């Protein structure tokens, strides 16, 4: 189970629990306008040192939730949260920059903390999943290692580094590159090892982990080149991409190998496409599971459909209608309920796909994706449809409405105060599990940003989408050193 992901904070009250009120509010735009600043505040309240709900957290340390059992910082959650905040910084929210810099300094310290996974000496400690909020090691039993953390952190740091590179190259080399170099070395050396998935339950090879590792190395190679640095481990990116193809079974993505006795359909596969989303993609590549690809859309249908009969609140939500989405249908944690971040993820993938079709100027329906399209537009048929054609207009309008439907599901089960728990009840829709989950807030903001056409920078997925004819488990021994960021 994933124990999970400034001025405004002074104006808005802290998000706290309140009695659940079941309401249906039809105006999605009005809901987003109300909820978005609450979600921003919810994120900032959970980040040290000034977060209102997490006293004791160090500067830039992301706390999963103020609830006691989640009062830790996860490398994965922190990176995903700051990826979103960095994208907002790139879009113009300059108030976030000091917090981003605190995150970088805090991660430099954490990279050097010896822990049960290992130490920085051989890089093994970089895959430690979580730490105490004072940046000391968590010594208890846990599902470790978790190999997605270093890759996601590298992505976040590269995103910020690229954003300031033109004006502050010296600072990027001094303060960012040493951390990125460690994380890229880790991926190049350890990518082929098994580890726990992002839900911290299955010790296997995970589609999410493999995909985020591939993207990190592709971005890392370009980043290193821009800085005049070397990334030896980045050379194995094609082999990781080759491994990624093995999760597709011809109809859907099997998220873990082995699947630990489950059917294999998992929210992790949708989250994979969200991370892989390339705003500059020239085609809808199946190889990198781009959101507009046939594989991603067929898998979206399979995953969402798997919950239609699982949750009582989905009783009237038939195929082609938005539904509550959880992690996987066999889930039992805290009752095995829908997750807010799962439902927003289902929307976000569709917003991403709409953006890509619009940019590419064409939409293709294949035999693989036809079932998805027929659910949302009964007359859909295989073929290519140019932007501006009647078919393109009909299909994309239907998908936009479908995506908005997932936001409406979140709206229906969000309490009046806008607080987002981890889950909401499978039969009654009441918010449950831990309160004020950072990742829930970040996932909401990411989805509605894509709805508004705000997207992250391109990452070069097309240039990396050539799959080797034979897969190889090649790895590259890494080099590691304690980062020492200076001033900014």
Secondary structure, 3 states (H helix, E strand, C coil): CCCCCCHHHHHCCCCCCCCCCCCCCCCHHHHHHHHHHHHHHHHHHCECCCCCCCCCCCCCCECCCCCHHHCCEEHHHHHHHHHHHHHHHHCCCHHHHHHHHHHHHHHHHHHCCCECCECCCCCHHHHCCEECCCCCECCCCCCCCCCHHHHHHHHHHHHHHHHHHHHHHHHHHHHHHHHHHHHHHHHHHHCCCCEECCCCCCEEEEHHHHHHHHHHHHHHHHHHHHHCCCCHHHHHHHHHHHHHHHHECCCCECCEECCCCCCCCCHHHHHHHHHHCCCCCCCCCCCCCCCCCHHHHHHHHHHHHCCCCCCHHHCCCCCCCCCCCCCCCCCCHHHCCEEHHHHHHHHHHHHHHHHHHHHHCEEEECCCCHHHHHHHCCCCCCEEEECCCHHHHHHHHHHHHHHHHHHHHHHHCCCCCCCCCCEECCCCCCEECCCCCHHHHHHHHHHHHHHCCCCCCCCCCHHHCCCCCCCCCCCCCCCCCCCCCCCC
